[in-house]
Amino acid sequence: MNSLKVLWGLLLLLTLSTSCTGSDENLREMIPSDATGVISVNLPQLLEKAGMVKDRQISIPEQLATVIEGNSNSLFCRLMSDLPQSGIDLKTNVYSFFSQGIFRFVTLIALDNADVAKLLVQQRTGIKFKSVNGVEFLLYKNWSVVIDDDVLFIGMESHIADEGNLASAAHAIISKKNKSITDVDDIMKCIEQESDINAYFDVKGFAALLKSLPGFKNVADRFPVISIFTDSDIKAFSYQVNFEKEGATLLAQIKADKNSDFITLLNTTLAKPDNEFLKAMPTTMKYVFAMSVKGSQFARLDQIKKSVNLLSNLPGLDKLDIRGIINTIDGPLAIGLSPCYMYSDDASPNFADDWNIAIAVKSNNPEFVTKSVRDFAEQKGQTDWIKDGRHVYNYGGKPVYFGTEGNVVYALRLDHELTEPFLYEQGDVKERFANCRLGFYIQADAGASQGMLNFGFKNNTEGDGIFYTVNPQDNPVLTFLEILCSITPSQVPDESDYIEHYDF
């Protein structure tokens, strides 16, 4: 389950990492054409929309400052608090890119006062810059920092390398020694959009990058369905985010040939969208993912067969007809998750103990699914107790609610009694899933603020969504920044893994 939190933390971090000035063009020319992903952020526009620019000076609003103060160990919080006196050129866009080279991830920032930036970095790291292979270089953990004239380079290394190689690799990027993205039409068409945030990912390259990460193989082995996307023939994925007073709009596009294996797969396995499953999805579920599938076709995929085998081999689940249940699905297969707050102190830190889980499927044979689950529970010695029309079982000391809602079959494993309403009552979420064969919904908290994101694909290649605040009076950009500042870092025990994990 850590992978989900990592993924969510990573996705949020990437989206904050373009006004086209000479500095913008200069930074773009530094990004190599073989970058596996490129992100551009219109920093001046975002700061303006956040209300953080007063008399041409940057100020941190009180509510954001409170969140920053409460998360002083967060790298992003430190960056935000340092922003007013950072020496960064706040009139220029910020660019980040992924690479399969010596640096896995790089951020390029224009400076208007290199001396101030240099002093601040040294104070924060406790390390002084030194001249290495012709550049001012500083190595902090697995991060390389270079200041060259009016450019700040921050790169996370992909593998252990000596300072000389790291400095030379950074200098090669800053010196524009390689062909740049300015020669790649697809990337430029994306990042030149007049949105607050633009991103472009080459899927094959990004998939190769993921596979090179320590620990990814373990995740892929546990969740084989991931390979449907990482091993597909999708060419690229792009998205744009634009903030307005009432919230943010998100647009995404998958670039794939009409006759590609990926499109053929979707046409074969996906069913019509349906939002009835939301009648069994509690509002306390912070993460909801739904994919409408034709179960009989879906079950034939190698990735699904592997997933079913993994589940069937878990202790006790060998007596549950998982394949038979999947074959009856004709519509959404939905999973909801939210952190447990009431588990015991001695509970082991794993998926089963730390998360509330809601599973809901639309079935063409709900009677078969119901009988399969009830027979399974009986074999496990569970008494069939019915409360408020739902079967109630016990798993690890937590109640499991099982039942049907029309053709929807659901199972809810919670750390509390089921009293909350369901997401079907939320109009925007209800509308989203009614029109999207694949979609997700996320709730994110930050101090007194709460943001909501719902997003979905209405067809095979184009998706859209909205991000908004629960309190209409909250500034959506500030809420977004507060959410990012609420992400607290925790290091992976394995020091060979250079990925920094984040927990909410």
Secondary structure as GFF3:
##gff-version 3
##sequence-region A 1 504
A	DSSP	alpha_helix	2	14	.	.	.	ID=ss1
A	DSSP	alpha_helix	22	28	.	.	.	ID=ss2
A	DSSP	beta_strand	37	41	.	.	.	ID=ss3
A	DSSP	alpha_helix	43	49	.	.	.	ID=ss4
A	DSSP	beta_strand	53	54	.	.	.	ID=ss5
A	DSSP	beta_strand	57	58	.	.	.	ID=ss6
A	DSSP	alpha_helix	62	69	.	.	.	ID=ss7
A	DSSP	alpha_helix	75	82	.	.	.	ID=ss8
A	DSSP	three_ten_helix	83	85	.	.	.	ID=ss9
A	DSSP	beta_strand	94	98	.	.	.	ID=ss10
A	DSSP	beta_strand	103	110	.	.	.	ID=ss11
A	DSSP	alpha_helix	114	125	.	.	.	ID=ss12
A	DSSP	beta_strand	130	132	.	.	.	ID=ss13
A	DSSP	beta_strand	135	140	.	.	.	ID=ss14
A	DSSP	beta_strand	143	148	.	.	.	ID=ss15
A	DSSP	beta_strand	151	157	.	.	.	ID=ss16
A	DSSP	alpha_helix	163	174	.	.	.	ID=ss17
A	DSSP	three_ten_helix	181	183	.	.	.	ID=ss18
A	DSSP	alpha_helix	185	191	.	.	.	ID=ss19
A	DSSP	beta_strand	197	202	.	.	.	ID=ss20
A	DSSP	alpha_helix	203	212	.	.	.	ID=ss21
A	DSSP	alpha_helix	216	222	.	.	.	ID=ss22
A	DSSP	three_ten_helix	224	226	.	.	.	ID=ss23
A	DSSP	alpha_helix	227	230	.	.	.	ID=ss24
A	DSSP	beta_strand	236	244	.	.	.	ID=ss25
A	DSSP	beta_strand	247	255	.	.	.	ID=ss26
A	DSSP	alpha_helix	261	269	.	.	.	ID=ss27
A	DSSP	three_ten_helix	276	280	.	.	.	ID=ss28
A	DSSP	beta_strand	287	294	.	.	.	ID=ss29
A	DSSP	alpha_helix	295	298	.	.	.	ID=ss30
A	DSSP	alpha_helix	302	312	.	.	.	ID=ss31
A	DSSP	three_ten_helix	317	319	.	.	.	ID=ss32
A	DSSP	alpha_helix	322	327	.	.	.	ID=ss33
A	DSSP	beta_strand	329	339	.	.	.	ID=ss34
A	DSSP	alpha_helix	351	354	.	.	.	ID=ss35
A	DSSP	beta_strand	355	363	.	.	.	ID=ss36
A	DSSP	alpha_helix	366	379	.	.	.	ID=ss37
A	DSSP	beta_strand	385	387	.	.	.	ID=ss38
A	DSSP	beta_strand	390	395	.	.	.	ID=ss39
A	DSSP	beta_strand	398	405	.	.	.	ID=ss40
A	DSSP	beta_strand	408	413	.	.	.	ID=ss41
A	DSSP	three_ten_helix	423	425	.	.	.	ID=ss42
A	DSSP	alpha_helix	427	435	.	.	.	ID=ss43
A	DSSP	beta_strand	438	446	.	.	.	ID=ss44
A	DSSP	beta_strand	449	457	.	.	.	ID=ss45
A	DSSP	beta_strand	462	469	.	.	.	ID=ss46
A	DSSP	alpha_helix	476	485	.	.	.	ID=ss47
A	DSSP	beta_strand	488	490	.	.	.	ID=ss48
A	DSSP	beta_strand	501	503	.	.	.	ID=ss49
###
